[in-house]
């Protein structure tokens, strides 16, 4: 999958980035970025961004009946 994302990033005309959102139960998971460099000149060519979606936090927010839809919206927009 990483190979496919790197090909997608390099074929993208704009910012040369591809992003994948993956599910995680880890509360300390953070966004990671893998840079793609030309192997001969070490010139930056693009990157693949890995964004975790904390399922336990999302479940807690969705299960709370106190109307935390704003929290869910803020969290999802931060991931996207």
PDB file with one MODEL, atoms N, CA, C and O in Angstrom:
MODEL        1
ATOM      1  N   UNK A   1       0.810  -1.179   0.000  1.00  0.00           N
ATOM      2  CA  UNK A   1       0.000   0.000   0.000  1.00  0.00           C
ATOM      3  C   UNK A   1       0.865   1.260   0.000  1.00  0.00           C
ATOM      4  O   UNK A   1       0.518   2.251  -0.642  1.00  0.00           O
ATOM      5  N   UNK A   2       1.969   1.224   0.704  1.00  0.00           N
ATOM      6  CA  UNK A   2       2.857   2.385   0.754  1.00  0.00           C
ATOM      7  C   UNK A   2       3.416   2.688  -0.632  1.00  0.00           C
ATOM      8  O   UNK A   2       3.560   3.850  -1.013  1.00  0.00           O
ATOM      9  N   UNK A   3       3.727   1.640  -1.378  1.00  0.00           N
ATOM     10  CA  UNK A   3       4.216   1.829  -2.747  1.00  0.00           C
ATOM     11  C   UNK A   3       3.159   2.514  -3.598  1.00  0.00           C
ATOM     12  O   UNK A   3       3.474   3.438  -4.347  1.00  0.00           O
ATOM     13  N   UNK A   4       1.905   2.073  -3.493  1.00  0.00           N
ATOM     14  CA  UNK A   4       0.820   2.671  -4.272  1.00  0.00           C
ATOM     15  C   UNK A   4       0.621   4.140  -3.907  1.00  0.00           C
ATOM     16  O   UNK A   4       0.398   4.980  -4.780  1.00  0.00           O
ATOM     17  N   UNK A   5       0.704   4.444  -2.611  1.00  0.00           N
ATOM     18  CA  UNK A   5       0.552   5.835  -2.178  1.00  0.00           C
ATOM     19  C   UNK A   5       1.698   6.705  -2.668  1.00  0.00           C
ATOM     20  O   UNK A   5       1.490   7.864  -3.026  1.00  0.00           O
ATOM     21  N   UNK A   6       2.896   6.158  -2.687  1.00  0.00           N
ATOM     22  CA  UNK A   6       4.030   6.950  -3.172  1.00  0.00           C
ATOM     23  C   UNK A   6       3.894   7.219  -4.667  1.00  0.00           C
ATOM     24  O   UNK A   6       4.216   8.317  -5.122  1.00  0.00           O
ATOM     25  N   UNK A   7       3.428   6.249  -5.434  1.00  0.00           N
ATOM     26  CA  UNK A   7       3.201   6.463  -6.864  1.00  0.00           C
ATOM     27  C   UNK A   7       2.105   7.501  -7.061  1.00  0.00           C
ATOM     28  O   UNK A   7       2.213   8.361  -7.935  1.00  0.00           O
ATOM     29  N   UNK A   8       1.049   7.426  -6.251  1.00  0.00           N
ATOM     30  CA  UNK A   8      -0.027   8.408  -6.332  1.00  0.00           C
ATOM     31  C   UNK A   8       0.488   9.808  -5.995  1.00  0.00           C
ATOM     32  O   UNK A   8       0.145  10.776  -6.675  1.00  0.00           O
ATOM     33  N   UNK A   9       1.302   9.918  -4.960  1.00  0.00           N
ATOM     34  CA  UNK A   9       1.841  11.221  -4.558  1.00  0.00           C
ATOM     35  C   UNK A   9       2.699  11.816  -5.662  1.00  0.00           C
ATOM     36  O   UNK A   9       2.593  13.006  -5.957  1.00  0.00           O
ATOM     37  N   UNK A  10       3.545  11.003  -6.274  1.00  0.00           N
ATOM     38  CA  UNK A  10       4.447  11.504  -7.302  1.00  0.00           C
ATOM     39  C   UNK A  10       3.719  11.847  -8.597  1.00  0.00           C
ATOM     40  O   UNK A  10       4.189  12.680  -9.372  1.00  0.00           O
ATOM     41  N   UNK A  11       2.580  11.212  -8.833  1.00  0.00           N
ATOM     42  CA  UNK A  11       1.824  11.520 -10.051  1.00  0.00           C
ATOM     43  C   UNK A  11       0.867  12.688  -9.850  1.00  0.00           C
ATOM     44  O   UNK A  11       0.277  13.183 -10.811  1.00  0.00           O
ATOM     45  N   UNK A  12       0.713  13.125  -8.615  1.00  0.00           N
ATOM     46  CA  UNK A  12      -0.151  14.258  -8.291  1.00  0.00           C
ATOM     47  C   UNK A  12       0.498  15.538  -8.803  1.00  0.00           C
ATOM     48  O   UNK A  12       1.705  15.726  -8.647  1.00  0.00           O
ATOM     49  N   UNK A  13      -0.282  16.410  -9.406  1.00  0.00           N
ATOM     50  CA  UNK A  13       0.298  17.623  -9.985  1.00  0.00           C
ATOM     51  C   UNK A  13       0.525  18.734  -8.978  1.00  0.00           C
ATOM     52  O   UNK A  13       1.397  19.576  -9.191  1.00  0.00           O
ATOM     53  N   UNK A  14      -0.218  18.765  -7.906  1.00  0.00           N
ATOM     54  CA  UNK A  14      -0.133  19.886  -6.973  1.00  0.00           C
ATOM     55  C   UNK A  14       1.008  19.785  -5.991  1.00  0.00           C
ATOM     56  O   UNK A  14       2.162  20.041  -6.336  1.00  0.00           O
ATOM     57  N   UNK A  15       0.687  19.413  -4.769  1.00  0.00           N
ATOM     58  CA  UNK A  15       1.667  19.445  -3.691  1.00  0.00           C
ATOM     59  C   UNK A  15       2.488  18.164  -3.564  1.00  0.00           C
ATOM     60  O   UNK A  15       3.330  18.071  -2.671  1.00  0.00           O
ATOM     61  N   UNK A  16       2.270  17.190  -4.417  1.00  0.00           N
ATOM     62  CA  UNK A  16       3.022  15.929  -4.417  1.00  0.00           C
ATOM     63  C   UNK A  16       2.914  15.198  -3.082  1.00  0.00           C
ATOM     64  O   UNK A  16       3.899  14.650  -2.586  1.00  0.00           O
ATOM     65  N   UNK A  17       1.695  15.193  -2.494  1.00  0.00           N
ATOM     66  CA  UNK A  17       1.459  14.497  -1.242  1.00  0.00           C
ATOM     67  C   UNK A  17       0.289  13.540  -1.392  1.00  0.00           C
ATOM     68  O   UNK A  17      -0.682  13.835  -2.088  1.00  0.00           O
ATOM     69  N   UNK A  18       0.388  12.404  -0.742  1.00  0.00           N
ATOM     70  CA  UNK A  18      -0.723  11.466  -0.641  1.00  0.00           C
ATOM     71  C   UNK A  18      -0.948  11.213   0.847  1.00  0.00           C
ATOM     72  O   UNK A  18       0.007  11.107   1.617  1.00  0.00           O
ATOM     73  N   UNK A  19      -2.207  11.118   1.244  1.00  0.00           N
ATOM     74  CA  UNK A  19      -2.536  10.934   2.655  1.00  0.00           C
ATOM     75  C   UNK A  19      -3.377   9.685   2.834  1.00  0.00           C
ATOM     76  O   UNK A  19      -4.278   9.412   2.042  1.00  0.00           O
ATOM     77  N   UNK A  20      -3.078   8.934   3.875  1.00  0.00           N
ATOM     78  CA  UNK A  20      -3.907   7.799   4.253  1.00  0.00           C
ATOM     79  C   UNK A  20      -4.321   7.987   5.710  1.00  0.00           C
ATOM     80  O   UNK A  20      -3.514   8.361   6.561  1.00  0.00           O
ATOM     81  N   UNK A  21      -5.586   7.721   5.973  1.00  0.00           N
ATOM     82  CA  UNK A  21      -6.114   7.770   7.339  1.00  0.00           C
ATOM     83  C   UNK A  21      -6.298   6.325   7.780  1.00  0.00           C
ATOM     84  O   UNK A  21      -6.987   5.549   7.118  1.00  0.00           O
ATOM     85  N   UNK A  22      -5.679   5.970   8.900  1.00  0.00           N
ATOM     86  CA  UNK A  22      -5.750   4.591   9.372  1.00  0.00           C
ATOM     87  C   UNK A  22      -6.345   4.551  10.784  1.00  0.00           C
ATOM     88  O   UNK A  22      -6.123   5.469  11.573  1.00  0.00           O
ATOM     89  N   UNK A  23      -7.100   3.491  11.106  1.00  0.00           N
ATOM     90  CA  UNK A  23      -7.690   3.380  12.444  1.00  0.00           C
ATOM     91  C   UNK A  23      -6.637   3.016  13.479  1.00  0.00           C
ATOM     92  O   UNK A  23      -5.723   2.237  13.206  1.00  0.00           O
ATOM     93  N   UNK A  24      -6.774   3.591  14.676  1.00  0.00           N
ATOM     94  CA  UNK A  24      -5.833   3.325  15.751  1.00  0.00           C
ATOM     95  C   UNK A  24      -6.572   3.316  17.087  1.00  0.00           C
ATOM     96  O   UNK A  24      -7.535   4.060  17.277  1.00  0.00           O
ATOM     97  N   UNK A  25      -6.124   2.483  17.995  1.00  0.00           N
ATOM     98  CA  UNK A  25      -6.639   2.479  19.363  1.00  0.00           C
ATOM     99  C   UNK A  25      -5.641   3.108  20.322  1.00  0.00           C
ATOM    100  O   UNK A  25      -5.903   3.214  21.520  1.00  0.00           O
ATOM    101  N   UNK A  26      -4.519   3.517  19.801  1.00  0.00           N
ATOM    102  CA  UNK A  26      -3.458   4.112  20.595  1.00  0.00           C
ATOM    103  C   UNK A  26      -3.743   5.600  20.809  1.00  0.00           C
ATOM    104  O   UNK A  26      -3.928   6.343  19.846  1.00  0.00           O
ATOM    105  N   UNK A  27      -3.777   6.031  22.068  1.00  0.00           N
ATOM    106  CA  UNK A  27      -4.085   7.430  22.380  1.00  0.00           C
ATOM    107  C   UNK A  27      -2.951   8.385  22.036  1.00  0.00           C
ATOM    108  O   UNK A  27      -3.180   9.590  21.933  1.00  0.00           O
ATOM    109  N   UNK A  28      -1.755   7.888  21.860  1.00  0.00           N
ATOM    110  CA  UNK A  28      -0.611   8.760  21.592  1.00  0.00           C
ATOM    111  C   UNK A  28      -0.132   8.676  20.142  1.00  0.00           C
ATOM    112  O   UNK A  28       0.953   9.162  19.821  1.00  0.00           O
ATOM    113  N   UNK A  29      -0.929   8.064  19.269  1.00  0.00           N
ATOM    114  CA  UNK A  29      -0.556   7.989  17.854  1.00  0.00           C
ATOM    115  C   UNK A  29      -0.568   9.389  17.259  1.00  0.00           C
ATOM    116  O   UNK A  29      -1.481  10.173  17.516  1.00  0.00           O
ATOM    117  N   UNK A  30       0.442   9.696  16.469  1.00  0.00           N
ATOM    118  CA  UNK A  30       0.552  11.029  15.865  1.00  0.00           C
ATOM    119  C   UNK A  30       0.731  10.891  14.354  1.00  0.00           C
ATOM    120  O   UNK A  30       1.055   9.819  13.843  1.00  0.00           O
ATOM    121  N   UNK A  31       0.515  11.984  13.668  1.00  0.00           N
ATOM    122  CA  UNK A  31       0.695  12.023  12.218  1.00  0.00           C
ATOM    123  C   UNK A  31       2.173  11.832  11.879  1.00  0.00           C
ATOM    124  O   UNK A  31       3.054  12.432  12.495  1.00  0.00           O
ATOM    125  N   UNK A  32       2.412  10.997  10.905  1.00  0.00           N
ATOM    126  CA  UNK A  32       3.769  10.738  10.428  1.00  0.00           C
ATOM    127  C   UNK A  32       3.847  11.092   8.950  1.00  0.00           C
ATOM    128  O   UNK A  32       2.863  10.954   8.223  1.00  0.00           O
ATOM    129  N   UNK A  33       5.000  11.543   8.510  1.00  0.00           N
ATOM    130  CA  UNK A  33       5.196  11.882   7.103  1.00  0.00           C
ATOM    131  C   UNK A  33       6.457  11.193   6.602  1.00  0.00           C
ATOM    132  O   UNK A  33       7.520  11.285   7.216  1.00  0.00           O
ATOM    133  N   UNK A  34       6.322  10.511   5.492  1.00  0.00           N
ATOM    134  CA  UNK A  34       7.450   9.830   4.867  1.00  0.00           C
ATOM    135  C   UNK A  34       7.805  10.601   3.604  1.00  0.00           C
ATOM    136  O   UNK A  34       6.999  10.695   2.678  1.00  0.00           O
ATOM    137  N   UNK A  35       8.998  11.145   3.569  1.00  0.00           N
ATOM    138  CA  UNK A  35       9.451  11.900   2.400  1.00  0.00           C
ATOM    139  C   UNK A  35      10.020  10.956   1.359  1.00  0.00           C
ATOM    140  O   UNK A  35      10.680   9.969   1.685  1.00  0.00           O
ATOM    141  N   UNK A  36       9.755  11.273   0.105  1.00  0.00           N
ATOM    142  CA  UNK A  36      10.278  10.501  -1.019  1.00  0.00           C
ATOM    143  C   UNK A  36      11.336  11.369  -1.690  1.00  0.00           C
ATOM    144  O   UNK A  36      11.042  12.462  -2.175  1.00  0.00           O
ATOM    145  N   UNK A  37      12.562  10.872  -1.712  1.00  0.00           N
ATOM    146  CA  UNK A  37      13.678  11.609  -2.299  1.00  0.00           C
ATOM    147  C   UNK A  37      14.243  10.844  -3.489  1.00  0.00           C
ATOM    148  O   UNK A  37      14.176   9.617  -3.548  1.00  0.00           O
ATOM    149  N   UNK A  38      14.796  11.591  -4.426  1.00  0.00           N
ATOM    150  CA  UNK A  38      15.481  10.995  -5.552  1.00  0.00           C
ATOM    151  C   UNK A  38      16.719  10.279  -5.014  1.00  0.00           C
ATOM    152  O   UNK A  38      17.515  10.900  -4.310  1.00  0.00           O
ATOM    153  N   UNK A  39      16.907   8.998  -5.318  1.00  0.00           N
ATOM    154  CA  UNK A  39      18.041   8.267  -4.739  1.00  0.00           C
ATOM    155  C   UNK A  39      19.406   8.729  -5.240  1.00  0.00           C
ATOM    156  O   UNK A  39      20.411   8.498  -4.568  1.00  0.00           O
ATOM    157  N   UNK A  40      19.465   9.361  -6.380  1.00  0.00           N
ATOM    158  CA  UNK A  40      20.770   9.789  -6.885  1.00  0.00           C
ATOM    159  C   UNK A  40      21.146  11.200  -6.446  1.00  0.00           C
ATOM    160  O   UNK A  40      22.310  11.476  -6.155  1.00  0.00           O
ATOM    161  N   UNK A  41      20.150  12.098  -6.398  1.00  0.00           N
ATOM    162  CA  UNK A  41      20.472  13.486  -6.055  1.00  0.00           C
ATOM    163  C   UNK A  41      19.971  13.899  -4.671  1.00  0.00           C
ATOM    164  O   UNK A  41      20.266  15.002  -4.212  1.00  0.00           O
ATOM    165  N   UNK A  42      19.231  13.041  -4.018  1.00  0.00           N
ATOM    166  CA  UNK A  42      18.628  13.301  -2.709  1.00  0.00           C
ATOM    167  C   UNK A  42      17.668  14.498  -2.747  1.00  0.00           C
ATOM    168  O   UNK A  42      17.404  15.113  -1.714  1.00  0.00           O
ATOM    169  N   UNK A  43      17.150  14.825  -3.926  1.00  0.00           N
ATOM    170  CA  UNK A  43      16.194  15.915  -4.089  1.00  0.00           C
ATOM    171  C   UNK A  43      14.804  15.438  -3.660  1.00  0.00           C
ATOM    172  O   UNK A  43      14.391  14.326  -3.989  1.00  0.00           O
ATOM    173  N   UNK A  44      14.088  16.295  -2.921  1.00  0.00           N
ATOM    174  CA  UNK A  44      12.732  15.982  -2.472  1.00  0.00           C
ATOM    175  C   UNK A  44      11.813  15.841  -3.679  1.00  0.00           C
ATOM    176  O   UNK A  44      11.813  16.689  -4.572  1.00  0.00           O
ATOM    177  N   UNK A  45      11.030  14.764  -3.700  1.00  0.00           N
ATOM    178  CA  UNK A  45      10.109  14.531  -4.809  1.00  0.00           C
ATOM    179  C   UNK A  45       8.645  14.544  -4.370  1.00  0.00           C
ATOM    180  O   UNK A  45       7.772  14.903  -5.160  1.00  0.00           O
ATOM    181  N   UNK A  46       8.370  14.165  -3.145  1.00  0.00           N
ATOM    182  CA  UNK A  46       7.002  14.104  -2.653  1.00  0.00           C
ATOM    183  C   UNK A  46       6.971  13.478  -1.277  1.00  0.00           C
ATOM    184  O   UNK A  46       8.016  13.229  -0.676  1.00  0.00           O
ATOM    185  N   UNK A  47       5.768  13.222  -0.774  1.00  0.00           N
ATOM    186  CA  UNK A  47       5.658  12.609   0.547  1.00  0.00           C
ATOM    187  C   UNK A  47       4.337  11.866   0.703  1.00  0.00           C
ATOM    188  O   UNK A  47       3.365  12.122  -0.007  1.00  0.00           O
ATOM    189  N   UNK A  48       4.336  10.942   1.649  1.00  0.00           N
ATOM    190  CA  UNK A  48       3.144  10.194   2.042  1.00  0.00           C
ATOM    191  C   UNK A  48       2.878  10.523   3.504  1.00  0.00           C
ATOM    192  O   UNK A  48       3.764  10.390   4.348  1.00  0.00           O
ATOM    193  N   UNK A  49       1.653  10.954   3.800  1.00  0.00           N
ATOM    194  CA  UNK A  49       1.274  11.339   5.155  1.00  0.00           C
ATOM    195  C   UNK A  49       0.363  10.261   5.736  1.00  0.00           C
ATOM    196  O   UNK A  49      -0.607   9.849   5.100  1.00  0.00           O
ATOM    197  N   UNK A  50       0.681   9.813   6.941  1.00  0.00           N
ATOM    198  CA  UNK A  50      -0.111   8.797   7.646  1.00  0.00           C
ATOM    199  C   UNK A  50      -0.807   9.451   8.828  1.00  0.00           C
ATOM    200  O   UNK A  50      -0.154   9.857   9.790  1.00  0.00           O
ATOM    201  N   UNK A  51      -2.139   9.555   8.762  1.00  0.00           N
ATOM    202  CA  UNK A  51      -2.921  10.185   9.823  1.00  0.00           C
ATOM    203  C   UNK A  51      -3.691   9.135  10.606  1.00  0.00           C
ATOM    204  O   UNK A  51      -4.471   8.386  10.017  1.00  0.00           O
ATOM    205  N   UNK A  52      -3.494   9.059  11.928  1.00  0.00           N
ATOM    206  CA  UNK A  52      -4.254   8.097  12.723  1.00  0.00           C
ATOM    207  C   UNK A  52      -5.643   8.636  13.056  1.00  0.00           C
ATOM    208  O   UNK A  52      -5.813   9.832  13.290  1.00  0.00           O
ATOM    209  N   UNK A  53      -6.619   7.754  13.076  1.00  0.00           N
ATOM    210  CA  UNK A  53      -7.968   8.078  13.525  1.00  0.00           C
ATOM    211  C   UNK A  53      -8.188   7.292  14.808  1.00  0.00           C
ATOM    212  O   UNK A  53      -8.351   6.072  14.777  1.00  0.00           O
ATOM    213  N   UNK A  54      -8.193   7.992  15.931  1.00  0.00           N
ATOM    214  CA  UNK A  54      -8.304   7.351  17.245  1.00  0.00           C
ATOM    215  C   UNK A  54      -9.738   6.857  17.447  1.00  0.00           C
ATOM    216  O   UNK A  54     -10.632   7.645  17.755  1.00  0.00           O
ATOM    217  N   UNK A  55      -9.951   5.559  17.274  1.00  0.00           N
ATOM    218  CA  UNK A  55     -11.287   4.997  17.347  1.00  0.00           C
ATOM    219  C   UNK A  55     -11.876   5.030  18.751  1.00  0.00           C
ATOM    220  O   UNK A  55     -13.087   5.187  18.906  1.00  0.00           O
ATOM    221  N   UNK A  56     -11.045   4.886  19.768  1.00  0.00           N
ATOM    222  CA  UNK A  56     -11.574   4.916  21.136  1.00  0.00           C
ATOM    223  C   UNK A  56     -12.073   6.313  21.490  1.00  0.00           C
ATOM    224  O   UNK A  56     -13.116   6.442  22.131  1.00  0.00           O
ATOM    225  N   UNK A  57     -11.358   7.355  21.092  1.00  0.00           N
ATOM    226  CA  UNK A  57     -11.799   8.727  21.346  1.00  0.00           C
ATOM    227  C   UNK A  57     -13.064   9.034  20.549  1.00  0.00           C
ATOM    228  O   UNK A  57     -13.998   9.643  21.071  1.00  0.00           O
ATOM    229  N   UNK A  58     -13.092   8.616  19.299  1.00  0.00           N
ATOM    230  CA  UNK A  58     -14.255   8.853  18.455  1.00  0.00           C
ATOM    231  C   UNK A  58     -15.485   8.132  19.002  1.00  0.00           C
ATOM    232  O   UNK A  58     -16.583   8.689  19.003  1.00  0.00           O
ATOM    233  N   UNK A  59     -15.307   6.915  19.457  1.00  0.00           N
ATOM    234  CA  UNK A  59     -16.409   6.151  20.055  1.00  0.00           C
ATOM    235  C   UNK A  59     -16.923   6.824  21.315  1.00  0.00           C
ATOM    236  O   UNK A  59     -18.131   6.884  21.543  1.00  0.00           O
ATOM    237  N   UNK A  60     -16.012   7.329  22.129  1.00  0.00           N
ATOM    238  CA  UNK A  60     -16.410   8.021  23.356  1.00  0.00           C
ATOM    239  C   UNK A  60     -17.227   9.269  23.038  1.00  0.00           C
ATOM    240  O   UNK A  60     -18.239   9.536  23.686  1.00  0.00           O
ATOM    241  N   UNK A  61     -16.792  10.020  22.052  1.00  0.00           N
ATOM    242  CA  UNK A  61     -17.513  11.237  21.668  1.00  0.00           C
ATOM    243  C   UNK A  61     -18.883  10.915  21.073  1.00  0.00           C
ATOM    244  O   UNK A  61     -19.867  11.593  21.365  1.00  0.00           O
ATOM    245  N   UNK A  62     -18.939   9.893  20.252  1.00  0.00           N
ATOM    246  CA  UNK A  62     -20.217   9.537  19.634  1.00  0.00           C
ATOM    247  C   UNK A  62     -21.192   8.923  20.636  1.00  0.00           C
ATOM    248  O   UNK A  62     -22.405   9.085  20.504  1.00  0.00           O
ATOM    249  N   UNK A  63     -20.666   8.225  21.631  1.00  0.00           N
ATOM    250  CA  UNK A  63     -21.520   7.582  22.620  1.00  0.00           C
ATOM    251  C   UNK A  63     -22.023   8.523  23.696  1.00  0.00           C
ATOM    252  O   UNK A  63     -22.985   8.212  24.398  1.00  0.00           O
ATOM    253  N   UNK A  64     -21.380   9.670  23.831  1.00  0.00           N
ATOM    254  CA  UNK A  64     -21.782  10.639  24.841  1.00  0.00           C
ATOM    255  C   UNK A  64     -23.053  11.346  24.390  1.00  0.00           C
ATOM    256  O   UNK A  64     -23.100  11.922  23.303  1.00  0.00           O
ATOM    257  N   UNK A  65     -24.082  11.299  25.230  1.00  0.00           N
ATOM    258  CA  UNK A  65     -25.372  11.887  24.867  1.00  0.00           C
ATOM    259  C   UNK A  65     -25.440  13.377  25.164  1.00  0.00           C
ATOM    260  O   UNK A  65     -26.501  13.979  25.004  1.00  0.00           O
ATOM    261  N   UNK A  66     -24.352  13.986  25.588  1.00  0.00           N
ATOM    262  CA  UNK A  66     -24.352  15.400  25.963  1.00  0.00           C
ATOM    263  C   UNK A  66     -24.279  16.328  24.751  1.00  0.00           C
ATOM    264  O   UNK A  66     -24.142  17.541  24.909  1.00  0.00           O
ATOM    265  N   UNK A  67     -24.366  15.779  23.566  1.00  0.00           N
ATOM    266  CA  UNK A  67     -24.340  16.621  22.368  1.00  0.00           C
ATOM    267  C   UNK A  67     -22.963  17.086  21.998  1.00  0.00           C
ATOM    268  O   UNK A  67     -22.750  18.275  21.762  1.00  0.00           O
ATOM    269  N   UNK A  68     -22.011  16.159  21.943  1.00  0.00           N
ATOM    270  CA  UNK A  68     -20.635  16.506  21.601  1.00  0.00           C
ATOM    271  C   UNK A  68     -20.393  16.466  20.095  1.00  0.00           C
ATOM    272  O   UNK A  68     -19.290  16.144  19.653  1.00  0.00           O
ATOM    273  N   UNK A  69     -21.403  16.787  19.316  1.00  0.00           N
ATOM    274  CA  UNK A  69     -21.221  16.736  17.860  1.00  0.00           C
ATOM    275  C   UNK A  69     -20.151  17.734  17.410  1.00  0.00           C
ATOM    276  O   UNK A  69     -19.453  17.498  16.424  1.00  0.00           O
ATOM    277  N   UNK A  70     -20.028  18.832  18.123  1.00  0.00           N
ATOM    278  CA  UNK A  70     -18.992  19.814  17.783  1.00  0.00           C
ATOM    279  C   UNK A  70     -17.596  19.225  18.002  1.00  0.00           C
ATOM    280  O   UNK A  70     -16.689  19.455  17.203  1.00  0.00           O
ATOM    281  N   UNK A  71     -17.429  18.462  19.089  1.00  0.00           N
ATOM    282  CA  UNK A  71     -16.138  17.812  19.336  1.00  0.00           C
ATOM    283  C   UNK A  71     -15.803  16.822  18.234  1.00  0.00           C
ATOM    284  O   UNK A  71     -14.659  16.748  17.784  1.00  0.00           O
ATOM    285  N   UNK A  72     -16.804  16.059  17.798  1.00  0.00           N
ATOM    286  CA  UNK A  72     -16.596  15.091  16.730  1.00  0.00           C
ATOM    287  C   UNK A  72     -16.221  15.810  15.447  1.00  0.00           C
ATOM    288  O   UNK A  72     -15.282  15.407  14.760  1.00  0.00           O
ATOM    289  N   UNK A  73     -16.945  16.870  15.117  1.00  0.00           N
ATOM    290  CA  UNK A  73     -16.650  17.643  13.915  1.00  0.00           C
ATOM    291  C   UNK A  73     -15.247  18.218  13.940  1.00  0.00           C
ATOM    292  O   UNK A  73     -14.541  18.169  12.933  1.00  0.00           O
ATOM    293  N   UNK A  74     -14.833  18.762  15.075  1.00  0.00           N
ATOM    294  CA  UNK A  74     -13.490  19.333  15.205  1.00  0.00           C
ATOM    295  C   UNK A  74     -12.414  18.252  15.067  1.00  0.00           C
ATOM    296  O   UNK A  74     -11.392  18.453  14.412  1.00  0.00           O
ATOM    297  N   UNK A  75     -12.669  17.100  15.701  1.00  0.00           N
ATOM    298  CA  UNK A  75     -11.678  16.012  15.631  1.00  0.00           C
ATOM    299  C   UNK A  75     -11.538  15.493  14.202  1.00  0.00           C
ATOM    300  O   UNK A  75     -10.425  15.316  13.707  1.00  0.00           O
ATOM    301  N   UNK A  76     -12.665  15.252  13.546  1.00  0.00           N
ATOM    302  CA  UNK A  76     -12.628  14.725  12.172  1.00  0.00           C
ATOM    303  C   UNK A  76     -11.994  15.745  11.229  1.00  0.00           C
ATOM    304  O   UNK A  76     -11.200  15.373  10.365  1.00  0.00           O
ATOM    305  N   UNK A  77     -12.330  17.014  11.381  1.00  0.00           N
ATOM    306  CA  UNK A  77     -11.724  18.012  10.494  1.00  0.00           C
ATOM    307  C   UNK A  77     -10.229  18.148  10.759  1.00  0.00           C
ATOM    308  O   UNK A  77      -9.478  18.497   9.848  1.00  0.00           O
ATOM    309  N   UNK A  78      -9.781  17.882  11.976  1.00  0.00           N
ATOM    310  CA  UNK A  78      -8.353  17.896  12.271  1.00  0.00           C
ATOM    311  C   UNK A  78      -7.621  16.728  11.633  1.00  0.00           C
ATOM    312  O   UNK A  78      -6.455  16.851  11.258  1.00  0.00           O
ATOM    313  N   UNK A  79      -8.299  15.600  11.511  1.00  0.00           N
ATOM    314  CA  UNK A  79      -7.691  14.416  10.891  1.00  0.00           C
ATOM    315  C   UNK A  79      -7.644  14.588   9.377  1.00  0.00           C
ATOM    316  O   UNK A  79      -6.673  14.202   8.727  1.00  0.00           O
ATOM    317  N   UNK A  80      -8.687  15.162   8.836  1.00  0.00           N
ATOM    318  CA  UNK A  80      -8.732  15.339   7.379  1.00  0.00           C
ATOM    319  C   UNK A  80      -7.878  16.504   6.980  1.00  0.00           C
ATOM    320  O   UNK A  80      -7.780  16.821   5.794  1.00  0.00           O
TER     321      UNK A  80
ENDMDL
END
